[in-house]
Amino acid sequence: MSRTSPSPRVGRRPDATEVVARVIRPEIRALSAYAVARAQRMVKLDAMENPYGLPARVRARLDAALGAVAVNRYPDGPGDAPRAALRRALAVPEELEILLGNGSDELIQIVATALARPGAAVLAPEPSFVMYARSALLAGMRFVGVPLARDFGLDRSAMLAAIERERPAVVLIAYPNNPTGNLFARDDVDAVLDAAPGLVVVDEAYYAFSDQTFLPDVARRPNLLLLRTVSKIGMAGMRLGYAIAAPEWIAELDKVRPPYNVNAFTQAAAVELLTDTDWIADQARAIRSERSRLETALGRLSGVAVFPSQANFVLARVPDADAAFARLTDRGILVKNLHGSNPLLANCLRITVGTPQENDALLGAFAEAGR
Ligand code: PMP
């Protein structure tokens, strides 16, 4: 038989599209990859990064530490040295444990993966950080979103009713909240902690700009896990988040953590950057002061409403967010357009606080372009 003649017994090999359609979960096929805006040569005010670089003396120490990393070796799995540095920097009590993640994004995924029994639910107020719903979906959990009140506070009775009805394995509360920027009332969060039958994650990604924390509560609340990140305080490129909770929680989550999730460069950098935290506090102070300047200046523009923020960004409602976003982009300024993402965020832009010069550029562009 000639090599080129088709064999009647060998079927056509399915192409990639067909195999993908057969084996990839439909809910994943229906998603788009997490969108990150292109920002080359733009004033980048879209992603809650700290706009300041490292001070020169800190940069020099960091360069030396990175030069000494044994790149031929795997990193320390649990990251003992950065965990000790964090414990010292934050005064984490001895009876609590710390788990490191490749960003707090990874820790949210680890929590969802560990808790994803069939039918288990993730509950969070909405709008909140988009990765909560996404991590639930990826882990195969149900996501229950409870709308915030019109002032972006927690709707306490709706939250408690949903907790009673859904018995969620985990409730996620961003404190302050992204994208609204406000801190929920403490007693509303306490009511959620009292009512929740499972874990409650209080995500303090923006802690440096609010100074409000549930850290002292972790030791007496067995269902509370605190999440923090270094991303908003000048180290977003490092990808380092951490969870603080009772050792019983951390021991289980540690089984889900990929073995070498925090790389050796990040570990060395964290130890170096967290030994002296004055520069972090100085930058956070500058960001807060620019935040109030931005809030006041934006609030003076006619037709613009600014929501009070305890984070490193400002949420503003403008007459036409799509048009304002396009005009700002044309002028080289990138912000986040939230219009269309949730009815409560109609015509809202989320503007990360930049350097004084960047904020001036934003205000100038607003004034020039009209709202
Ligand atoms: N939590 C909240 C509330 C956030 O807004 C973000 C970042 N957008 C994260 C967690 C994730 O931070 P990272 O993965 O950079 O630590």
Residues whose N, C-alpha, C, O or C-beta is under 5 A from the ligand:
A	BS01	PMP	G103 S104 D105 F129 A174 N178 D203 A205 T229 S231 L240 G241
